[in-house]
Amino acid sequence: MTKIKDTKTALSVFEEAATKHAEATQQGDYKTCNKVYAIIVKSINFLREHNEEAALMTFLDHNSVGVRSWAATYLLPIREDEAVQVLEDLVKRADIFSLDAETTLSEWRKGNLKL
């Protein structure tokens, strides 16, 4: 994995891992999902440590559903309105990502989602 040394790298690593996570989800490849999830978390942790989480806003209209979904999820604590809108749009889909977005929103609204 690329060493994360700046925000640009963290965003690039996040984008690549979130894209791979979505592809692996569609294929039912849980091993790859787990592997790239760890990378997503690593990039998010870097952004948090440097107060750069808002940089994820650039991904809310990304062409990958995985990138949009992960970005919106991690933006909930700091940009709730925009993140909720993206997740509500994903709920309207007819695929696994709809259920994921619905569950994320439900748990967020109940106060159970700890990011």
PEFEN-V952217 format. One record per helix or strand of 2 or more residues. SS is the DSSP state (H for helix, E for strand). FROM is the first residue (numbers start at 1). LEN is the number of residues. Records with the same first field share a line. If there is no record, write none. Layout:
SS=FROM-LEN ; FROM-LEN
This chain:
H=7-21 ; 30-20 ; 53-7 ; 65-11 ; 80-12 ; 96-15
